[in-house]
Amino acid sequence: MAGLENNELFEGSGAVSSVQTRDIQQEIIDRASAGFQPLPMLDVIFKRLAAGLAATLKARAGLIVEIDFDKLRYASWGEIVAGAEENGICALADCRPWNGPMAVVLDNEFIFAALESQLGGTPRPGTAPKRAASIIERHISRHLVELILADLSANVARLTEARFIVDAIEPVRQMAALQPAGAACATARLMVSIGECRGHIDVILPLATLEPARKILSRMFLGEKLGGDTSWRDHIVSNISGSNVTLTAQICEVPVPLAQILTWERGTTIDLGILASQEVSLICSGLPVLYGSAGRRENGNVALRISREAEAPVPEEEEGGTARRPAPGPDHNDAAPPRAPATINAGEP
């Protein structure tokens, strides 16, 4: 008797397993026949949206949030409507210049947590009322959706021209009439945490709407391109070009024993070994950047004519056959040519 029961149990388990296997196989066939072509660049766009949207909501809506995004999900419009939160809000938007619709769905938990936070309260999990949103709540939701779509437009615009404009705010229960149930869609779910409350934002893009940009969105993403953000590069260049730096003209540098320095007094002659053709180093932040020759202008001011950059090799011979040498440093041990003495009066600046 026990053996019979066990056999029946095993046969029942096998039947259930067989049914589950057939369901999975049928789903795979249905998905393949629906033609859900993956859009890798769309994944990248929503990852960037999740990374930047938290700062936008903080600056423009006063919300301190954490946003996570995992991956895109491809499903029919009917499946998306069936899984939508009943008391949420659906914002219908127009995609320009693609001339197609899209939708943004805010769940009930996110809407009331955002409202509570903006009014100065502390949102708590599970306290959102289970009812349709009021006119005020729909107005606040519209503002949040406009911020979301503005960030999405900026991210998509890096690949192709696109603007998403809010057209209408509807209850979730009216979503079914917005698109055919079998319309294939790409859905991005952004998980949003406001304090202890955790809600979500669903961005739904019908594949028919994405058709004008399908070729670009179907490309494989091979990683970030360094220096690709021209706005940041232009910002840095404009700030660098307007900055001030301190340049020091160094004629020479010689090591002198401290005991010798202590013997200097007014009228002491210090031989610096400077030639008339001595190169002058232009130093910025302790590093030589340019070399040149010093001279005096007609108005009596001392000037410097740039002869080479710091990375350029030292010219072996200049015009007239006179070699130029860089300003000697502490480790300069070459044989010194005839020197022109210089007199420094102690006590003079």
C-alpha positions in Angstrom: 0.0 0.0 0.0 2.8 2.3 0.9 4.6 1.4 -2.3 1.5 2.3 -4.3 1.2 5.7 -2.6 4.9 6.4 -3.2 4.4 5.5 -6.9 1.4 7.8 -7.1 3.4 10.6 -5.5 6.3 10.2 -7.9 3.9 10.0 -10.8 2.2 13.2 -9.6 5.5 15.0 -9.2 6.5 13.9 -12.7 3.3 15.3 -14.1 3.7 18.6 -12.3 7.3 18.8 -13.5 6.2 18.0 -17.1 3.6 20.7 -17.0 6.1 23.3 -15.7 8.6 22.3 -18.4 5.9 22.7 -21.1 5.0 26.1 -19.8 8.6 27.3 -19.8 9.1 26.0 -23.3 5.9 27.7 -24.5 7.0 31.0 -23.0 10.4 30.7 -24.8 8.6 30.1 -28.1 6.2 32.9 -27.5 9.0 35.3 -26.6 11.0 34.3 -29.7 8.0 34.6 -32.0 7.2 38.1 -30.6 10.6 39.2 -31.8 11.9 41.0 -28.7 15.3 42.2 -30.0 17.5 43.3 -27.1 18.7 47.0 -27.1 22.0 47.1 -25.2 22.4 50.9 -25.5 19.0 51.3 -23.7 20.4 49.4 -20.7 23.3 51.9 -20.6 21.0 54.9 -20.9 18.9 53.7 -17.9 22.0 53.0 -15.8 23.2 56.5 -16.4 19.7 57.8 -15.6 19.7 55.9 -12.3 23.1 57.4 -11.4 22.1 61.0 -12.1 18.4 61.1 -11.2 19.1 61.1 -7.4 20.9 64.4 -7.7 18.2 65.9 -9.9 15.4 64.9 -7.4 17.5 66.4 -4.6 18.1 69.7 -6.3 14.8 70.2 -8.1 12.3 68.4 -5.8 14.0 68.4 -2.3 14.0 64.6 -2.2 16.9 62.6 -0.8 16.6 59.3 -2.5 18.7 56.2 -3.5 18.0 54.8 -6.9 18.9 51.3 -8.2 18.5 49.8 -11.7 19.2 46.2 -12.6 18.2 45.5 -16.3 15.6 46.0 -18.9 12.7 43.7 -19.2 10.9 43.0 -22.5 7.2 42.1 -22.2 3.9 42.8 -23.9 1.7 45.8 -22.9 -0.9 43.5 -21.5 1.6 41.8 -19.2 2.9 45.2 -18.0 -0.7 46.4 -17.2 -1.5 43.2 -15.3 1.6 43.6 -13.1 1.1 47.4 -12.4 0.2 48.6 -8.9 -3.5 49.3 -8.8 -3.4 52.7 -7.0 -0.4 54.1 -8.8 -0.3 56.8 -11.5 0.5 56.4 -15.2 1.9 59.4 -17.0 1.5 59.2 -20.8 4.3 61.1 -22.7 5.0 62.0 -26.3 8.4 61.0 -27.8 9.7 63.6 -30.2 10.7 63.4 -33.0 9.9 59.7 -33.0 6.1 60.5 -33.0 5.2 57.7 -30.6 3.9 57.3 -27.0 5.6 56.1 -23.9 4.5 55.8 -20.3 6.0 56.3 -16.8 4.3 54.5 -13.9 4.8 55.7 -10.3 3.7 53.2 -7.6 1.6 54.2 -4.6 4.4 53.8 -2.1 6.8 56.1 -4.0 4.1 58.8 -4.6 3.1 59.2 -0.9 6.7 58.8 0.4 7.7 61.7 -1.9 4.7 63.8 -0.8 5.4 63.2 2.9 9.0 64.1 2.5 8.3 67.3 0.5 5.8 68.4 3.2 8.5 68.0 5.9 7.4 64.7 7.3 9.1 61.4 7.8 7.7 58.7 5.4 7.1 55.3 7.0 6.7 52.0 5.2 3.2 50.7 4.8 1.4 54.0 5.6 0.5 54.9 2.0 -3.3 55.0 1.7 -4.8 52.3 -0.6 -6.8 54.7 -2.8 -6.6 56.6 -6.1 -4.4 59.7 -6.1 -6.1 63.0 -5.5 -5.7 66.1 -7.8 -2.9 67.5 -5.7 -1.0 64.2 -5.6 -1.4 63.9 -9.4 0.0 67.4 -9.8 3.0 66.6 -7.7 3.5 63.3 -9.6 3.4 65.2 -12.9 6.3 67.4 -11.7 8.3 64.4 -10.7 7.6 62.7 -14.0 8.8 65.9 -15.9 12.1 65.7 -14.0 12.5 62.1 -14.8 11.8 62.6 -18.5 14.1 65.6 -18.6 17.0 63.5 -17.4 16.0 60.7 -19.7 16.0 63.1 -22.7 19.4 64.4 -21.8 20.8 60.8 -21.7 19.2 59.7 -24.9 20.3 62.9 -26.6 23.9 61.7 -26.3 23.1 59.1 -28.9 20.2 60.6 -30.9 17.9 63.5 -30.9 15.0 62.9 -28.5 12.6 64.8 -26.2 9.9 63.3 -23.9 7.0 65.6 -23.1 4.3 64.7 -20.6 0.9 64.5 -22.3 -1.5 63.3 -19.6 -1.7 61.8 -16.1 -4.0 58.9 -15.8 -4.9 56.2 -13.2 -3.2 52.9 -13.7 -6.6 51.2 -14.3 -6.9 53.1 -17.5 -3.6 51.9 -18.9 -5.1 49.0 -20.8 -6.8 51.4 -23.3 -3.6 53.3 -24.1 -1.9 50.5 -26.2 -2.8 47.2 -27.7 -2.4 44.3 -25.3 0.1 42.5 -27.6 2.3 45.6 -28.2 6.0 44.7 -27.4 7.6 47.0 -24.9 10.9 47.6 -23.1 10.4 48.3 -19.4 13.0 49.8 -17.0 12.2 49.6 -13.3 14.0 52.0 -11.1 13.9 51.0 -7.4 13.7 54.2 -5.3 14.3 54.4 -1.5 13.1 57.5 0.4 14.2 56.9 4.0 12.8 53.6 5.0 10.2 53.5 2.2 10.9 51.7 -1.0 8.9 52.2 -4.1 9.6 52.0 -7.8 9.3 53.9 -11.1 8.5 52.0 -14.3 9.6 53.6 -17.6 7.7 51.8 -20.5 8.8 52.3 -24.1 6.9 50.5 -26.8 9.3 49.0 -29.4 7.2 50.6 -32.1 8.1 54.0 -30.6 11.8 53.1 -30.5 11.8 52.0 -34.2 13.4 55.2 -35.6 16.3 54.8 -33.1 16.5 51.0 -33.1 19.7 50.8 -35.2 21.6 53.0 -32.7 20.1 51.4 -29.6 20.9 47.9 -30.9 24.7 48.6 -30.9 26.9 46.7 -28.4 28.3 48.9 -25.6 32.0 48.4 -25.4 32.7 50.6 -22.4 33.1 54.3 -21.6 35.1 56.4 -23.9 37.6 58.5 -22.0 37.2 62.2 -22.6 33.9 61.7 -24.4 32.0 64.2 -22.2 32.7 67.4 -24.2 30.7 69.6 -21.7 33.1 68.8 -18.9 36.1 69.2 -21.1 35.0 72.6 -22.3 34.2 73.6 -18.7 37.7 72.6 -17.6 39.4 74.3 -20.5 37.5 77.6 -19.9 38.5 77.6 -16.3 42.1 76.7 -16.9 42.5 79.5 -19.6 41.1 82.0 -17.1 43.4 81.0 -14.2 46.5 82.9 -13.0 49.8 81.2 -12.3 53.1 82.5 -10.8 56.2 82.2 -13.0 59.7 82.5 -11.6 62.6 83.4 -13.9 65.7 81.6 -12.5 69.0 82.8 -14.0 71.2 80.4 -12.0 71.4 78.3 -8.9 74.7 77.6 -7.1 75.5 75.7 -3.9 77.2 77.9 -1.3 78.5 76.7 2.1 76.7 78.2 5.1 80.0 79.3 6.6 80.8 81.3 3.4 77.3 83.0 3.5 77.9 84.1 7.1 81.0 86.0 5.9 79.2 88.1 3.4 78.8 91.7 4.1 78.0 94.9 2.3 80.2 95.2 -0.8 81.0 91.5 -1.1 81.5 90.3 -4.7 79.8 86.9 -5.4 80.8 85.2 -8.6 77.7 83.5 -10.0 79.3 82.3 -13.2 76.6 83.9 -15.4 77.5 84.3 -19.1 75.9 86.8 -21.5 74.4 83.9 -23.4 73.1 82.1 -20.2 69.7 80.5 -20.6 67.0 81.6 -18.1 64.6 79.0 -16.7 60.9 79.8 -16.3 59.6 77.8 -13.4 56.0 77.2 -12.5 55.1 75.3 -9.2 58.7 74.1 -8.9 58.9 72.7 -12.4 60.7 74.2 -15.4 58.3 74.9 -18.3 60.2 77.2 -20.6 63.7 78.4 -21.4 64.8 81.7 -22.9 67.4 84.5 -23.0 67.2 87.7 -21.0 67.7 91.2 -22.4 66.7 94.8 -21.9 64.0 96.6 -23.9 64.2 100.2 -25.2 62.2 101.4 -22.2 64.8 99.9 -19.8 62.7 96.9 -18.6 64.2 93.5 -18.5 62.4 91.0 -20.8 62.7 87.3 -21.6 62.7 85.9 -25.1 61.4 82.3 -25.1 63.7 79.9 -27.0 62.4 76.5 -26.3 60.0 74.4 -24.1 61.3 72.4 -21.2 60.8 69.1 -23.1 62.8 70.3 -26.1 66.4 69.2 -26.4 69.2 71.7 -25.6 70.4 73.3 -28.9 74.0 72.4 -29.5 74.9 75.7 -31.2 73.0 78.9 -31.8 73.5 81.6 -34.4 77.0 83.0 -34.2 78.5 79.7 -32.9 77.8 80.4 -29.2 76.4 77.5 -27.3 73.5 78.0 -24.9 73.5 76.3 -21.6 70.6 76.0 -19.1 70.8 77.6 -15.8 73.2 75.5 -13.7 71.8 73.7 -10.7 73.3 72.3 -7.5 74.5 69.2 -9.4 76.1 71.1 -12.3 79.8 70.0 -12.4 80.8 71.0 -15.9 84.0 73.0 -16.3 83.1 76.6 -15.9 83.9 79.0 -18.8 85.2 82.6 -18.2 82.8 84.2 -15.8 81.4 87.7 -15.5 81.6 88.7 -11.8 78.5 90.2 -10.1 78.5 92.5 -7.1 75.8 92.2 -4.4 75.7 94.8 -1.7 74.5 93.3 1.5 71.6 95.3 2.8 70.2 96.2 -0.6 67.2 94.3 -1.8 
